[in-house]
Amino acid sequence: MKILLAGYNLDYELISELKQKKSLAEDLTPETISAAYARISRSPKPVNELRGLARAEVEKARQSNRNIVFEMGHSSVAEHAVFNIDVLGVSRLLVEEIEKFRLCSFTEKSQRYVLFNKDFVVPDEIWRAGMTNLFVETIAAQNDYYHELYEKLRPFVFEQNKELAENPSNKSMLEGWAKEDARYAISMATQTQLGMTINARNLEMMLRRLAALPLAEAREYSEKLYEATKDIAPSLIRYTTPTNYDKLTRKNLALEAEKYFLKRSQKAKSQKPADVNLTDATANADIRIAASLLFSSSRKDYAACLKQAKKLSPKAKKALFKIIFENLQPHDAVLRELENVDLLYELVVSSSCFAQLKRHRMATIIAQEYDPALGVTIPPSVRKIGQQQKFMDIIKQTDKIYSQIRKKAPEAATYILTNAHRKRVLMKLNAREMYHVARLRADAHAQWDIRNLTESMLKKANIIMPLTLALACGKDSFEKLYKKTLDAQGKQGKS
């Protein structure tokens, strides 16, 4: 066996400096890695020699990439070329579009830990509609209240957590709790930044899809991202112009849906929606997981395994599940067999909550636009310090301006809405992903909004698949639940 390091990420400024110092004439590009790996399937040469050949003949490597990726359709080759991208000065609203891409990595400036300044994006649509002053005044009012609210929340948080406050090392954490609640008052126009790691295949897809969005900021982002990357790996990034499928499908669906619901919505009475609604789940989930476990652990076909799983007594089923849980630790990923059953939720979440929820990209997340008719999420701490009325005054002012902007610049109206505003989300995830969500979001260290949401999701799911989700919980409560569950199953096994 031989394991060789083929390459790793370097800071772009360092690469530029090395090229200048060494007077390097050849291109320093990740295309040579992808070209070498593409040739593995058809060449008897060792892969490290293939890399050497690709480095020596960059243009030939690029032509190889073009043939294999675009002519032959082996797009996965482009995934071997990886970029690290700094994204600065974008709105929180645009970040939601950027982070829709599953197979990328993002680390975003957090409104939970950083006290934001008064930096925000003024969309081109607002300028063109002649509503800049109105927009800026509203954002300024939100930002002023955000800072005022933080100054009121900070002493409250320290007072409520006296024992923690006695230790100076907890100061940053407690201040963060005040920041994370104050942020519900600021808008989605708030500027932020993030670090993004993306391969060439997903980069091309991102360029194309964001260029198709109606938001001017999204199109500008696509243009600037292309400018920053086009000369690094030109053989792997070709189709950057949005197709009619990208540009028209969502728009046409919205027009069609409007036909169906316009008359009904005019007659419908307003009704507060449930925050968590488990709309669908795999039937007989525990039995299906038992069948999957038998399948992977035997040489029987699935039909035979399912038939046997259905015959298992409650005691036998618990014994089977005990085996997959008895050596589990809180940091372990549960077995892949748990991906064979699904849960489908309709959720109503705040923008603050969605900012965290959207990070679970292995789930299928379909989100509507933000809708002021769904109300807002007010942090409990805001109520406790007597700021609910002032908070709602800001919300009412925001909703009024939102309605005005929506008439003249409908694409940009959402920018003015706050982190407290809500939208409907359809989220489908399998039981294995539910464990991952639970470990992070049902934990005591999780932010209260998404923790409450996750706990409610778990409560409903446990009714449907109690054995499968027996140890789905936050990391902090894992030990207690593990002992309770395994002890109970052990006693039943002996009886």
WOZIVEN-V959856 format. One line per field, one symbol per residue. ss: DSSP state (~ for helix, > for strand, _ for the rest). psi: psi as a letter, one per 30 degrees, with the letter a starting at -180 (. if undefined). burial: # if it has 9 or more other ideal C-beta (glycine too) atoms within 8 Angstrom, else .. A space follows every 10 residues. Layout:
# WOZIVEN-V959856
ss = ???
psi = ???
burial = ???
This chain:
# WOZIVEN-V959856
ss = __________ _~~~~~~~~~ ~~________ ~~~~~~~~~~ ~~____~~~~ ~~~~~~_~~~ ~~~~~~~~~~ ~___~~~~~~ _>>>>>>>>> >~~~~~~~__ ____>>>>__ _________> ___~~~~~__ _~~~~~~~~~ ~~~~~~~~~~ ~~~~~~~~~~ _~~~~__~~~ ~~~~~~~~~~ ~~~~~_>__> >>>>>>>>>~ ~~~~~~~~~~ ~____~~~~~ ~~~~~~~~~_ __________ ___~~~~~~~ ~~~~~~~~~~ ~~~~~~~___ _____>>>>> >___~~~~~~ ~~~~~~____ _~~~~~~~~~ ~__~~~~~~~ ~~~~~_____ _____~~~~~ _>>>>>>>>> ~~~~~~~___ ___>>>>___ _~~~_>___~ ~~~~___~~~ ~~~~~~~~~~ ~~~~~~~~_~ ~~~~~~_>__ >>>>>>>>>> ~~~~~~~~~~ ~______~~~ ~~~~~~~~~~ ~~~~______ ____~~~~~~ ~~~~~~~~~~ ~~~~_
psi = kkjkjfllkk keeeeeeeee efhkelkjkf eeeeeeeefe fgkfkkeeee eeeeefieee eeeeeeeeee efgiffefff jkkkkkjlgl leeeeeeegf jehlkkjkkk fffkjkahkl kjkeeeeffh geeeeeeeee eeeeeeeeee feeeeeeeef heeeffjfff eeeeeeeeef eefffllffk kallkkkkle efeeeeeeef fflfkeeeee eeeeeeeffe feifffjeif kklfeeefee eeeeeeeeee feeefffkkk kjlkekjjfl lkkheeeeee eeeeefgagl leeeeeeeef fkleeeeeee eeefffgklf fkklkffffg klkjkkkjll eeeeeeeffi ffljjjkllk jfffalkkke eeefgggeee efeeeeeeee eeeeefeeie ffefefllff lllkkkjkll eeeeeeeeee fglfflkeef eeeeeeeeee efeeieeege gjllefgeee eeeeeeeeee eeef.
burial = .......... ....#..##. ........## ########## ......#..# #.###..#.. #########. ......#### #####.#..# #########. #..#.#.#.. ##...#...# ###.###.#. ##.###.### ###.###.## .###.###.. #..##....# ...####### ########## ########## ########## ###.#.#### ###.##..#. ..#####..# .....##... #......... .......... .....#.#.. ##..###### #####....# ....##.##. .#..#.#### ##.##..#.. ...#..#### ########## ########.# #.#.#.#..# ##.#.####. ###.#.##.. ##.##.###. ##.###.##. .######### ########## ########## ###..##.## #.######.# ##.####### #####.##.. ##..##..## .##..
